[in-house]
Amino acid sequence: MSEILRIPVDRELGERVYWLIKVRWLGLLLAVVLVLVSKYWLGIHLPLGALWIVLGVMLLLNAGFWVIAHRLVGSTAPNESYAVLLHIQILSDIVMLTVLLHYAGGLENPFSVYYVLLVVIGGVLTTRRAGYVYVIVSSMLWLALLLLEGTGAVPHYNLSGYRLPIRYAQPVHIASSFFVMLTLNAAVAFFSSGIIAHLREGERQLYEVNRSCRARARELTVLNERLQELDRSRSMFIRLVTHELRAPVAAIQSYLRLILDGYVPEERMTEIITRAEQRSRDQLELISDLLDLARAQDPSETPAPAPIDAVKVLEDVLDLLRVRAEDKALTLNVQVESDLPNVMAAQAQMKQIWTNLISNAIKYTLDGGSVWIALSVEEGMVRGAVRDTGIGIGPEEQTHIFKTFYRTESAKATSPQGTGVGLSIVKGILERYNGRIWLESVQNEGSTFYFELPSAS
């Protein structure tokens, strides 16, 4: 009886409790009709007072069951509470049927077969193990009633005019009635519970298949959204590459055509060639960014992490970018903690991180501004920081700043040339080496980009 019902049976426990309560109302009505018919139509002598009391008790019990079930539905009670209520109802029905049979003829009453009905209902509504418990309880109560009446321990109420008044005391009738009740209950419980167990197993399998299909549908939905996002990125990539590659090529072609057609005077030749060279350099930077993006998104292109001296890489990058800062009269401040441990990364990727962050700070800081670069250790992680006094990033734009191809409106206005892939490359590299990146920024006041990588120590 302590066996707990499982999904998908649990889903119906509340309905089963209410169904049994409704059936009991009908059973009480049928019992009242049978008592009246037996007394006033068939002329059978019955102890009406005791029978009305028993039926009244059953009515009160059923009303109590309804109140309890109603409160369970209105609360967050677990399914086990419904299962316990089902067991209590069926056991009380078996007991009350035994009491009714005692006052309605005992062994002489043909309605003793209703024990079988209760066993079937119990086995169907609850569990197989509980069904066998109901067999034992009902059979033992029936045997106890037969023995108590047969030995005179309790009075026997004969159905006068319907059965002989001596059968209830004859051992052969007691034994045969008990044997029939026990075997019939056991057989019915065995076959009905077997059928129900098979049906429940099929329902459980259908439930699992349905749950699996729903999970797969959710996965497909996520994959579909991802494919749509990739398709949008692909379309954006094509538009960007088409625009960014065509403009420099068209400019270079125009410069060369002017030179070839002789429209450029000798004194401006160097100027035009310098412009063409600048355009070609912009195009090479774009191609380089796109290649870096492809490598960052391909796990097979990511080198294995190794202990890297982040300070040495920073110094190398600063040697390359210092000229750009000087061209804009920027002040470069570098602060590095002493005895800084190495980081776990790849040297080429570490260089990309510094290059992208520092070059962005230089690009988007107005002439005469400042750029601060720092390296420190925080809770076992090596933390880098690049702060500038540039254009800054608005709060609504900060959530998109690490997306591929995204550029703020102020960035586009400050520097028309740009792909918007640098920060997404940095983020991808850091995440592949178990690092992270974040920022703090105020519009028109500047930005600070922080990143962390695991230390090699």
C-alpha positions in Angstrom: 0.0 0.0 0.0 3.0 2.2 0.5 3.9 2.0 -3.2 3.8 5.4 -4.7 2.1 6.0 -8.0 4.4 7.4 -10.7 4.1 9.5 -13.8 1.9 9.4 -15.9 -0.6 8.0 -13.3 0.1 10.9 -10.9 -1.4 13.3 -13.3 -4.9 11.7 -12.9 -4.9 11.2 -9.1 -7.1 14.2 -8.4 -9.6 13.1 -11.0 -9.6 9.5 -9.6 -10.3 10.7 -6.1 -13.3 12.7 -7.3 -14.5 9.9 -9.5 -14.5 7.5 -6.5 -16.4 10.0 -4.4 -19.1 10.3 -7.2 -19.4 6.5 -7.5 -19.8 6.3 -3.7 -22.8 8.7 -3.9 -24.4 6.4 -6.5 -23.6 3.4 -4.3 -25.2 4.9 -1.3 -28.3 5.7 -3.3 -28.4 2.1 -4.6 -28.0 0.8 -1.0 -31.0 2.9 0.2 -33.1 1.6 -2.7 -32.2 -2.0 -2.0 -33.0 -1.7 1.7 -36.4 -0.2 0.9 -37.1 -2.8 -1.7 -36.0 -5.7 0.6 -38.1 -4.4 3.4 -41.3 -3.2 1.8 -41.5 -5.2 -1.5 -39.8 -8.5 -0.8 -40.9 -8.5 2.9 -37.5 -9.4 4.2 -37.0 -8.5 7.9 -34.0 -6.2 8.4 -32.7 -4.2 11.3 -33.5 -0.9 9.7 -32.2 1.3 12.5 -28.7 -0.2 12.3 -28.7 -0.1 8.5 -29.7 3.6 8.4 -27.0 4.4 10.9 -24.4 2.6 8.8 -25.6 4.3 5.7 -25.5 7.7 7.5 -21.9 7.1 8.6 -21.0 6.2 5.0 -22.7 9.5 3.8 -20.7 11.5 6.4 -17.5 9.8 5.4 -18.0 10.5 1.7 -18.8 14.2 2.5 -15.6 14.3 4.5 -13.6 12.8 1.6 -15.1 15.4 -0.7 -14.0 18.2 1.6 -10.5 16.9 1.9 -10.2 16.4 -1.8 -11.5 19.9 -2.5 -8.8 21.3 -0.1 -6.1 19.2 -1.7 -7.0 20.6 -5.1 -6.8 24.2 -3.8 -3.4 23.6 -2.3 0.0 22.6 -3.5 -0.3 19.1 -1.9 2.0 16.5 -3.4 0.5 13.6 -5.5 1.2 11.2 -2.6 -1.6 12.9 -0.6 -4.1 11.9 -3.3 -2.8 8.4 -3.3 -3.2 8.1 0.5 -6.7 9.5 0.2 -7.5 6.9 -2.4 -6.2 4.1 -0.2 -8.2 5.4 2.8 -11.4 5.6 0.7 -11.2 2.0 -0.6 -10.3 0.5 2.8 -13.2 2.4 4.4 -15.5 1.1 1.7 -14.4 -2.5 2.4 -15.0 -2.1 6.1 -18.4 -0.4 5.6 -19.4 -3.1 3.2 -18.6 -5.7 5.8 -20.7 -3.9 8.4 -23.6 -3.6 5.9 -23.4 -7.3 5.1 -23.5 -8.1 8.8 -26.8 -6.3 9.3 -28.1 -7.6 5.9 -27.8 -11.3 6.3 -24.0 -12.0 6.3 -23.3 -15.2 4.4 -26.9 -15.2 3.1 -26.5 -11.9 1.3 -25.5 -12.3 -2.4 -24.1 -8.8 -2.4 -21.0 -10.1 -0.8 -19.6 -10.3 -4.3 -19.3 -6.5 -4.1 -16.0 -7.1 -2.4 -14.7 -8.1 -5.9 -15.9 -4.8 -7.3 -14.0 -2.9 -4.6 -10.8 -5.0 -5.3 -11.1 -4.2 -9.0 -11.6 -0.5 -8.3 -8.7 -0.5 -5.9 -6.4 -2.2 -8.3 -7.3 0.0 -11.2 -7.2 3.3 -9.4 -4.0 2.7 -7.3 -1.3 0.1 -7.7 -0.9 -3.6 -8.3 0.6 -4.1 -4.8 -2.3 -2.2 -3.2 -4.7 -4.4 -5.2 -3.3 -7.5 -3.5 -3.6 -5.8 -0.1 -7.2 -5.1 -0.8 -7.7 -8.8 -1.6 -6.2 -9.8 1.8 -8.2 -7.2 3.8 -11.5 -7.9 2.2 -11.1 -11.7 2.4 -10.0 -11.6 6.1 -12.9 -9.3 7.0 -15.3 -11.6 5.2 -13.9 -14.6 7.0 -14.0 -12.8 10.4 -17.6 -11.9 9.8 -18.5 -15.5 8.9 -16.7 -16.9 11.9 -18.1 -14.3 14.4 -21.7 -14.9 13.2 -21.2 -18.7 12.9 -19.9 -19.0 16.4 -22.5 -16.7 17.9 -19.9 -14.1 18.9 -22.1 -11.5 17.1 -25.7 -11.9 16.3 -26.7 -13.1 12.8 -29.6 -11.3 11.0 -31.4 -13.9 8.9 -33.0 -12.9 5.6 -36.3 -14.5 6.5 -38.3 -15.6 3.6 -35.2 -15.5 1.4 -32.6 -17.9 2.9 -32.7 -20.7 5.4 -31.7 -19.5 8.9 -29.1 -22.3 9.5 -26.6 -21.9 6.7 -24.6 -19.1 8.4 -23.6 -21.5 11.2 -22.6 -24.5 9.0 -18.8 -24.9 8.6 -19.1 -26.1 5.1 -20.9 -23.0 4.0 -18.5 -20.8 5.9 -15.4 -22.5 4.4 -16.8 -22.6 0.8 -18.0 -19.0 0.9 -14.6 -17.8 2.2 -12.7 -20.0 -0.4 -14.8 -18.6 -3.2 -14.4 -15.0 -2.0 -10.6 -15.4 -1.6 -9.9 -17.1 -4.9 -12.3 -14.8 -6.8 -10.7 -11.7 -5.3 -7.2 -13.0 -6.0 -8.0 -14.0 -9.6 -9.7 -10.7 -10.3 -6.9 -8.7 -8.8 -4.3 -10.7 -10.7 -5.9 -10.3 -14.1 -7.1 -6.8 -13.7 -3.9 -5.5 -12.2 -1.9 -7.2 -15.0 -4.0 -5.5 -17.6 -3.8 -2.2 -15.9 0.0 -2.5 -15.4 0.3 -3.2 -19.1 -1.8 -0.2 -20.0 0.1 2.0 -17.6 3.4 0.9 -19.0 2.1 1.8 -22.5 0.9 5.1 -21.2 4.3 5.7 -19.5 6.1 4.9 -22.8 3.9 7.2 -24.7 4.5 9.9 -22.0 8.3 9.4 -22.3 8.1 9.5 -26.1 6.0 12.7 -26.0 8.4 14.3 -23.5 11.3 13.3 -25.7 9.5 14.8 -28.7 8.9 18.0 -26.9 12.5 18.2 -25.8 13.6 17.5 -29.4 11.2 20.2 -30.6 12.7 22.7 -28.2 16.2 21.7 -29.4 15.1 22.1 -33.0 13.6 25.5 -32.1 16.9 26.6 -30.6 18.8 25.3 -33.6 16.4 27.0 -36.0 16.9 30.3 -34.2 20.7 29.7 -34.3 20.4 29.0 -38.1 18.4 32.2 -38.6 21.0 34.1 -36.6 23.8 32.6 -38.7 21.9 33.5 -41.9 21.5 37.1 -40.7 25.2 37.2 -39.9 26.0 35.7 -43.3 23.9 38.3 -45.0 25.4 41.1 -43.0 28.9 39.7 -43.6 28.3 39.7 -47.4 26.9 43.2 -47.4 29.8 44.4 -45.2 32.5 42.7 -47.2 31.0 43.9 -50.5 30.9 47.5 -49.3 34.2 47.6 -47.5 36.2 45.8 -50.2 34.6 47.6 -53.1 35.2 51.1 -51.8 39.0 50.8 -51.4 39.4 49.0 -54.7 37.3 51.6 -56.5 39.4 54.4 -54.9 42.7 52.7 -55.8 41.5 52.2 -59.4 40.5 55.9 -59.6 43.9 57.0 -58.4 45.7 54.7 -60.9 43.5 55.8 -63.7 44.2 59.5 -63.0 47.9 58.7 -63.0 47.7 56.6 -66.2 45.6 59.2 -68.0 48.1 61.9 -67.1 45.7 64.0 -65.0 48.0 64.1 -62.0 50.6 66.8 -62.1 54.1 65.9 -61.0 54.0 67.8 -57.8 50.9 65.8 -56.6 52.1 62.4 -57.7 53.4 61.4 -54.3 50.2 62.6 -52.6 48.0 60.4 -54.9 50.2 57.4 -54.6 50.2 57.8 -50.8 46.4 57.9 -50.8 46.3 54.7 -52.9 48.7 53.1 -50.6 46.5 54.0 -47.6 43.5 52.6 -49.2 45.3 49.3 -49.9 46.4 49.2 -46.3 42.8 49.7 -45.2 41.8 46.8 -47.4 44.6 44.6 -46.0 43.5 45.4 -42.5 39.9 44.4 -43.3 41.0 41.1 -44.9 43.2 40.5 -41.8 40.3 41.1 -39.5 38.0 38.7 -41.4 40.7 36.0 -41.3 41.1 36.5 -37.6 37.4 36.3 -37.1 37.2 33.0 -39.0 40.1 31.6 -36.9 38.5 32.7 -33.7 35.2 30.9 -34.6 37.0 27.7 -35.6 38.1 25.6 -32.6 40.6 23.7 -34.7 42.4 27.0 -35.4 42.9 27.7 -31.7 46.4 26.9 -30.5 46.8 24.9 -27.3 47.3 27.2 -24.3 50.8 27.6 -22.9 52.5 29.8 -20.3 52.8 33.2 -22.0 54.5 36.4 -20.6 51.7 38.9 -21.1 54.0 41.8 -20.2 56.4 40.9 -23.0 53.6 40.7 -25.5 52.2 44.0 -24.3 55.6 45.6 -24.8 55.8 44.3 -28.4 52.4 45.6 -29.2 53.1 49.0 -27.7 56.3 49.3 -29.9 54.0 48.9 -32.9 51.2 51.2 -31.8 53.2 53.9 -30.1 53.6 55.8 -33.4 49.8 56.0 -33.9 49.5 57.4 -30.4 52.2 60.0 -31.0 50.5 61.0 -34.3 47.4 62.0 -32.2 49.5 63.5 -29.4 48.1 60.9 -26.9 49.6 60.2 -23.5 50.3 56.5 -23.0 50.4 55.4 -19.3 51.4 51.8 -18.5 51.2 50.2 -15.1 52.3 46.6 -14.5 52.6 44.8 -11.2 55.9 43.4 -10.3 56.4 39.6 -10.4 53.4 39.1 -12.6 52.8 35.4 -13.4 52.4 34.1 -16.9 49.0 33.5 -18.4 47.7 30.4 -20.1 47.1 31.3 -23.7 48.8 31.4 -27.1 51.2 34.2 -28.0 49.6 35.1 -31.3 46.1 35.3 -29.6 47.5 37.3 -26.7 48.9 39.8 -29.2 45.5 40.0 -30.9 43.9 40.9 -27.6 46.3 43.7 -26.8 46.3 45.0 -30.4 42.6 45.2 -30.7 42.0 46.8 -27.3 44.8 49.4 -27.5 44.3 50.3 -31.2 40.5 50.9 -30.4 41.5 53.1 -27.5 43.8 55.1 -29.8 41.4 55.2 -32.6 38.4 56.5 -30.6 40.3 59.0 -28.4 40.5 62.6 -29.6 43.8 64.3 -30.2 45.6 65.2 -26.9 43.7 62.6 -24.9 45.1 59.8 -22.7 45.2 56.0 -22.7 46.0 53.9 -19.6 47.1 50.3 -19.7 47.4 48.1 -16.6 48.2 44.5 -15.7 47.6 43.0 -12.3 46.7 39.8 -10.4 43.2 39.3 -9.0 42.2 36.1 -7.2 44.5 33.8 -9.3 43.6 35.5 -12.6 45.8 37.9 -14.5 43.7 41.0 -15.2 44.4 43.5 -18.0 42.7 46.9 -18.4 42.7 49.5 -21.2 41.2 52.9 -20.4 40.8 55.9 -22.6 39.3 59.4 -22.6 37.5 58.8 -25.9 34.0 58.9 -27.2 32.6 56.4 -24.7 29.7 53.9 -25.2 26.1 54.5 -24.2 24.3 52.1 -21.8 22.0 50.8 -24.5 24.9 50.1 -26.8 27.1 48.3 -24.2 24.9 45.1 -24.5 25.7 44.8 -28.2 29.3 46.0 -28.2 30.8 42.4 -28.4 28.6 41.3 -31.2 30.2 40.6 -34.6 30.0 43.6 -37.0 28.4 45.9 -34.4 29.6 49.5 -34.3 28.1 52.3 -32.3 26.9 55.4 -34.2 29.5 57.6 -32.5 32.2 55.1 -33.6 31.0 55.3 -37.2 31.1 59.1 -37.0 34.6 59.2 -35.5 36.1 56.6 -37.8 34.2 55.5 -40.9 36.7 52.8 -41.6 36.0 49.7 -39.4 34.5 46.3 -39.5 33.2 45.9 -35.9 34.8 42.5 -35.5 37.7 43.3 -33.2 35.9 43.1 -29.9 34.1 39.9 -30.9 37.4 38.3 -31.8 38.8 39.3 -28.4 35.8 37.9 -26.6 36.0 34.6 -28.6 39.7 34.2 -27.8 39.3 34.9 -24.1 36.4 32.5 -23.8 38.4 29.7 -25.5 41.1 30.1 -22.9 38.6 30.2 -20.0 38.9 34.0 -19.7 36.3 36.8 -19.9 36.0 40.4 -20.9 33.8 43.3 -19.7 33.6 47.1 -19.8 32.8 50.2 -18.0 31.9 53.3 -20.1 30.3 56.7 -20.0 29.2 58.5 -23.1 31.7 61.2 -24.2 33.9 60.5 -21.2 35.7 57.3 -22.1 35.7 53.6 -21.7 37.6 50.9 -19.7 37.9 47.4 -21.1 38.9 44.7 -18.6 39.9 41.1 -19.4 41.0 38.2 -17.3 43.0 35.0 -18.1 44.0 32.1 -15.9 47.5 32.4 -14.5 50.0 29.7 -15.3 51.2 29.3 -11.7 
